[in-house]
Amino acid sequence: MDQPNSTNKKAWPTRAAMQQIYELNLWGGQGSFYSGLGSHDPSLVDPYVKRVQSFLRSFEEPLEVVDLGCGDFNVGNQLVPFAKHYDAIDIVPALIERNKQIYQATNLTFGCMDIANDELPPGDVAILRQVLQHLSNAEVKNVVTKLYQYRFVILTEHLPDGTFEPNKDIISGQGIRLKKGSGLNLQLDPFNLKAKHSETWFSVPYSNGKGVITTTLFVL
């Protein structure tokens, strides 16, 4: 059964910002609902898809995957066949309705909710691919407190290349901390994610030469 749309008023400012991004094509693309180069550039997408597919295939019993911020689903749809069940979540109602029309599978569910303020679906592994980088510290902290229900978290973030001051605050929306010379590190203040194990899978230079896209596995 599809997840119900969130009616939480706390979600409205962030939802409005994200809706505007898609309506005005602020992340590029020729048509509506384009989630940016990070979801379409083969140099960024292909290594990610290959690594996550390998991770999911490594389990004798397939995992239940929760994609928190699935965007236009150009990436997630390549992972669905390797999951026991795949819950794809985003905050923009029209985007979710569009995804439902394009992508269908017996083990795939789409839901519209605000991951910072709504209760998250259960599962084994949460995927957060270039999502938290767009959220304020307060919203990121809300998400982090709910991640402990999962065994694994696969986090992808756009970070400065080299050393940087982590976790500078931003207003939720189109921009990310890279503009402030910063990026997220969930294991540091104010988030303090406690993981049994973490490992950086890879960092790929971003297409425009600004920063790197880094994917990290957390075992919780």
C-alpha positions as a Markdown table, in Angstrom:
| # | Residue | x | y | z |
|---|---|---|---|---|
| 1 | Met | 0.0 | 0.0 | 0.0 |
| 2 | Asp | 1.3 | 3.5 | -0.9 |
| 3 | Gln | 2.3 | 5.7 | 2.0 |
| 4 | Pro | -0.1 | 8.6 | 2.7 |
| 5 | Asn | 0.9 | 12.1 | 1.9 |
| 6 | Ser | 2.2 | 14.1 | 4.9 |
| 7 | Thr | -0.1 | 16.8 | 6.2 |
| 8 | Asn | 2.5 | 18.0 | 8.8 |
| 9 | Lys | 2.5 | 21.8 | 8.7 |
| 10 | Lys | 6.2 | 21.7 | 9.7 |
| 11 | Ala | 6.9 | 20.3 | 6.2 |
| 12 | Trp | 5.3 | 23.2 | 4.3 |
| 13 | Pro | 8.3 | 25.6 | 4.0 |
| 14 | Thr | 10.7 | 22.8 | 2.9 |
| 15 | Arg | 8.1 | 21.3 | 0.6 |
| 16 | Ala | 7.4 | 24.7 | -1.0 |
| 17 | Ala | 11.1 | 25.2 | -1.6 |
| 18 | Met | 11.5 | 21.7 | -3.2 |
| 19 | Gln | 8.4 | 22.2 | -5.3 |
| 20 | Gln | 9.8 | 25.4 | -6.7 |
| 21 | Ile | 13.0 | 23.7 | -7.6 |
| 22 | Tyr | 11.2 | 21.3 | -9.9 |
| 23 | Glu | 8.7 | 23.8 | -11.2 |
| 24 | Leu | 11.5 | 26.2 | -12.3 |
| 25 | Asn | 14.0 | 23.5 | -13.3 |
| 26 | Leu | 16.5 | 25.0 | -10.9 |
| 27 | Trp | 18.6 | 21.8 | -11.0 |
| 28 | Gly | 18.6 | 21.8 | -14.8 |
| 29 | Gly | 17.1 | 19.4 | -17.3 |
| 30 | Gln | 14.8 | 19.9 | -20.2 |
| 31 | Gly | 11.6 | 18.8 | -18.7 |
| 32 | Ser | 9.9 | 18.7 | -15.3 |
| 33 | Phe | 11.1 | 16.7 | -12.3 |
| 34 | Tyr | 14.8 | 16.6 | -13.0 |
| 35 | Ser | 16.9 | 15.9 | -9.9 |
| 36 | Gly | 20.2 | 17.3 | -11.2 |
| 37 | Leu | 23.5 | 16.0 | -12.4 |
| 38 | Gly | 24.0 | 14.0 | -9.2 |
| 39 | Ser | 21.2 | 11.8 | -10.3 |
| 40 | His | 22.0 | 11.7 | -14.0 |
| 41 | Asp | 25.7 | 12.1 | -14.8 |
| 42 | Pro | 27.0 | 8.5 | -15.5 |
| 43 | Ser | 30.4 | 9.4 | -13.9 |
| 44 | Leu | 28.5 | 9.9 | -10.6 |
| 45 | Val | 25.6 | 7.5 | -10.9 |
| 46 | Asp | 27.3 | 4.4 | -12.4 |
| 47 | Pro | 29.9 | 3.7 | -9.6 |
| 48 | Tyr | 27.2 | 4.3 | -7.0 |
| 49 | Val | 24.6 | 2.0 | -8.6 |
| 50 | Lys | 27.2 | -0.7 | -9.0 |
| 51 | Arg | 28.4 | -0.5 | -5.4 |
| 52 | Val | 24.9 | -0.5 | -3.9 |
| 53 | Gln | 23.8 | -3.3 | -6.1 |
| 54 | Ser | 26.8 | -5.3 | -4.9 |
| 55 | Phe | 26.0 | -4.5 | -1.3 |
| 56 | Leu | 22.4 | -5.6 | -1.6 |
| 57 | Arg | 23.3 | -8.8 | -3.4 |
| 58 | Ser | 25.7 | -9.8 | -0.6 |
| 59 | Phe | 22.9 | -10.8 | 1.7 |
| 60 | Glu | 21.3 | -14.2 | 1.5 |
| 61 | Glu | 18.0 | -12.8 | 2.6 |
| 62 | Pro | 17.2 | -9.6 | 0.5 |
| 63 | Leu | 17.0 | -6.4 | 2.5 |
| 64 | Glu | 14.1 | -4.0 | 2.8 |
| 65 | Val | 15.3 | -0.7 | 1.5 |
| 66 | Val | 13.9 | 2.8 | 2.4 |
| 67 | Asp | 15.0 | 5.5 | 0.0 |
| 68 | Leu | 14.6 | 8.8 | 1.9 |
| 69 | Gly | 14.5 | 11.5 | -0.8 |
| 70 | Cys | 14.1 | 9.4 | -3.9 |
| 71 | Gly | 13.9 | 12.4 | -6.3 |
| 72 | Asp | 13.1 | 11.6 | -9.9 |
| 73 | Phe | 14.0 | 7.9 | -9.3 |
| 74 | Asn | 16.6 | 7.7 | -12.1 |
| 75 | Val | 19.0 | 6.1 | -9.5 |
| 76 | Gly | 16.6 | 4.2 | -7.3 |
| 77 | Asn | 14.9 | 2.3 | -10.1 |
| 78 | Gln | 18.2 | 0.5 | -10.8 |
| 79 | Leu | 18.2 | -0.8 | -7.2 |
| 80 | Val | 14.6 | -2.1 | -6.9 |
| 81 | Pro | 15.3 | -5.6 | -8.3 |
| 82 | Phe | 17.9 | -6.2 | -5.6 |
| 83 | Ala | 15.6 | -5.4 | -2.6 |
| 84 | Lys | 13.0 | -7.5 | -0.8 |
| 85 | His | 10.9 | -4.3 | -0.7 |
| 86 | Tyr | 11.7 | -0.8 | -1.8 |
| 87 | Asp | 10.0 | 2.2 | -0.2 |
| 88 | Ala | 10.7 | 5.4 | -2.2 |
| 89 | Ile | 9.9 | 8.6 | -0.3 |
| 90 | Asp | 10.0 | 12.2 | -1.3 |
| 91 | Ile | 8.5 | 15.5 | 0.0 |
| 92 | Val | 7.0 | 16.7 | -3.3 |
| 93 | Pro | 3.5 | 15.3 | -4.0 |
| 94 | Ala | 3.5 | 15.9 | -7.8 |
| 95 | Leu | 6.9 | 14.2 | -8.1 |
| 96 | Ile | 5.7 | 11.1 | -6.3 |
| 97 | Glu | 2.6 | 10.9 | -8.4 |
| 98 | Arg | 4.8 | 11.2 | -11.5 |
| 99 | Asn | 7.1 | 8.4 | -10.3 |
| 100 | Lys | 4.1 | 6.2 | -9.6 |
| 101 | Gln | 3.1 | 6.5 | -13.3 |
| 102 | Ile | 6.6 | 5.7 | -14.6 |
| 103 | Tyr | 8.0 | 3.1 | -12.3 |
| 104 | Gln | 6.1 | 0.1 | -11.2 |
| 105 | Ala | 7.2 | -3.2 | -9.6 |
| 106 | Thr | 5.5 | -5.6 | -7.2 |
| 107 | Asn | 8.1 | -4.8 | -4.5 |
| 108 | Leu | 8.1 | -1.0 | -5.0 |
| 109 | Thr | 6.1 | 1.5 | -2.9 |
| 110 | Phe | 6.1 | 5.3 | -3.3 |
| 111 | Gly | 5.1 | 7.6 | -0.5 |
| 112 | Cys | 5.1 | 11.4 | 0.0 |
| 113 | Met | 6.3 | 12.6 | 3.4 |
| 114 | Asp | 8.7 | 15.0 | 5.2 |
| 115 | Ile | 11.5 | 12.8 | 6.4 |
| 116 | Ala | 12.5 | 15.4 | 9.1 |
| 117 | Asn | 9.1 | 15.5 | 10.8 |
| 118 | Asp | 7.1 | 12.4 | 9.8 |
| 119 | Glu | 7.5 | 8.8 | 11.1 |
| 120 | Leu | 9.7 | 6.9 | 8.7 |
| 121 | Pro | 8.8 | 3.6 | 7.1 |
| 122 | Pro | 10.5 | 0.5 | 8.6 |
| 123 | Gly | 13.2 | -1.4 | 6.8 |
| 124 | Asp | 16.7 | -2.8 | 7.0 |
| 125 | Val | 18.7 | -0.1 | 5.1 |
| 126 | Ala | 18.1 | 3.6 | 4.6 |
| 127 | Ile | 19.4 | 5.4 | 1.6 |
| 128 | Leu | 20.1 | 9.1 | 1.7 |
| 129 | Arg | 21.6 | 10.2 | -1.6 |
| 130 | Gln | 22.4 | 13.9 | -1.7 |
| 131 | Val | 19.4 | 14.8 | 0.4 |
| 132 | Leu | 20.6 | 15.9 | 3.8 |
| 133 | Gln | 22.9 | 18.4 | 2.1 |
| 134 | His | 19.8 | 20.5 | 1.3 |
| 135 | Leu | 18.4 | 20.5 | 4.8 |
| 136 | Ser | 19.0 | 22.8 | 7.8 |
| 137 | Asn | 20.9 | 21.5 | 10.8 |
| 138 | Ala | 17.6 | 21.3 | 12.7 |
| 139 | Glu | 16.0 | 19.1 | 10.0 |
| 140 | Val | 19.1 | 17.0 | 9.6 |
| 141 | Lys | 19.2 | 16.4 | 13.4 |
| 142 | Asn | 15.5 | 15.3 | 13.3 |
| 143 | Val | 16.3 | 12.8 | 10.6 |
| 144 | Val | 19.4 | 11.4 | 12.4 |
| 145 | Thr | 17.4 | 10.6 | 15.5 |
| 146 | Lys | 15.2 | 8.3 | 13.4 |
| 147 | Leu | 17.9 | 6.5 | 11.6 |
| 148 | Tyr | 18.6 | 4.1 | 14.4 |
| 149 | Gln | 15.6 | 2.0 | 13.4 |
| 150 | Tyr | 17.7 | 0.8 | 10.4 |
| 151 | Arg | 20.6 | -1.7 | 10.4 |
| 152 | Phe | 22.4 | 0.2 | 7.7 |
| 153 | Val | 22.5 | 3.7 | 6.3 |
| 154 | Ile | 24.0 | 4.5 | 2.9 |
| 155 | Leu | 24.7 | 8.2 | 2.9 |
| 156 | Thr | 25.9 | 10.3 | -0.1 |
| 157 | Glu | 26.9 | 13.9 | 0.3 |
| 158 | His | 28.4 | 16.6 | -1.9 |
| 159 | Leu | 31.5 | 17.8 | 0.1 |
| 160 | Pro | 34.4 | 20.1 | -0.4 |
| 161 | Asp | 37.5 | 18.4 | -1.7 |
| 162 | Gly | 40.0 | 18.3 | 1.2 |
| 163 | Thr | 39.7 | 19.6 | 4.8 |
| 164 | Phe | 36.7 | 21.7 | 5.7 |
| 165 | Glu | 34.7 | 23.0 | 8.7 |
| 166 | Pro | 31.8 | 20.6 | 8.9 |
| 167 | Asn | 28.1 | 21.2 | 9.6 |
| 168 | Lys | 27.7 | 24.9 | 9.0 |
| 169 | Asp | 24.0 | 25.6 | 9.1 |
| 170 | Ile | 21.9 | 26.5 | 6.0 |
| 171 | Ile | 18.3 | 27.2 | 5.2 |
| 172 | Ser | 16.6 | 24.2 | 3.7 |
| 173 | Gly | 16.2 | 24.5 | -0.1 |
| 174 | Gln | 18.2 | 24.4 | -3.3 |
| 175 | Gly | 21.6 | 25.4 | -1.9 |
| 176 | Ile | 24.0 | 23.2 | 0.0 |
| 177 | Arg | 26.8 | 23.8 | 2.5 |
| 178 | Leu | 29.5 | 23.7 | -0.3 |
| 179 | Lys | 28.8 | 27.4 | -0.9 |
| 180 | Lys | 30.0 | 28.0 | 2.7 |
| 181 | Gly | 33.0 | 25.8 | 2.3 |
| 182 | Ser | 31.3 | 23.2 | 4.4 |
| 183 | Gly | 29.7 | 19.8 | 4.3 |
| 184 | Leu | 27.9 | 17.3 | 6.6 |
| 185 | Asn | 29.6 | 14.9 | 8.9 |
| 186 | Leu | 26.9 | 13.2 | 10.8 |
| 187 | Gln | 29.3 | 11.8 | 13.4 |
| 188 | Leu | 30.2 | 15.2 | 14.7 |
| 189 | Asp | 28.2 | 17.9 | 16.6 |
| 190 | Pro | 25.4 | 18.7 | 16.5 |
| 191 | Phe | 24.3 | 15.4 | 15.1 |
| 192 | Asn | 26.6 | 12.8 | 16.8 |
| 193 | Leu | 25.4 | 9.8 | 14.9 |
| 194 | Lys | 26.6 | 6.7 | 16.8 |
| 195 | Ala | 27.6 | 3.9 | 14.4 |
| 196 | Lys | 29.0 | 0.5 | 15.2 |
| 197 | His | 31.0 | 0.8 | 12.1 |
| 198 | Ser | 31.4 | 3.2 | 9.2 |
| 199 | Glu | 33.4 | 3.1 | 5.9 |
| 200 | Thr | 33.7 | 5.5 | 3.0 |
| 201 | Trp | 33.0 | 3.5 | -0.1 |
| 202 | Phe | 34.3 | 6.1 | -2.6 |
| 203 | Ser | 34.5 | 9.8 | -3.5 |
| 204 | Val | 33.9 | 10.9 | -7.1 |
| 205 | Pro | 34.9 | 14.4 | -8.3 |
| 206 | Tyr | 31.7 | 16.4 | -9.1 |
| 207 | Ser | 31.1 | 17.2 | -12.8 |
| 208 | Asn | 31.7 | 20.9 | -12.5 |
| 209 | Gly | 35.0 | 20.5 | -10.6 |
| 210 | Lys | 33.5 | 21.8 | -7.4 |
| 211 | Gly | 33.9 | 19.3 | -4.6 |
| 212 | Val | 33.4 | 15.5 | -4.4 |
| 213 | Ile | 30.4 | 13.2 | -4.1 |
| 214 | Thr | 31.2 | 10.9 | -1.2 |
| 215 | Thr | 29.3 | 7.7 | -0.3 |
| 216 | Thr | 29.6 | 6.2 | 3.2 |
| 217 | Leu | 28.1 | 3.1 | 4.8 |
| 218 | Phe | 27.1 | 3.3 | 8.4 |
| 219 | Val | 26.3 | 0.1 | 10.4 |
| 220 | Leu | 24.0 | 1.0 | 13.3 |
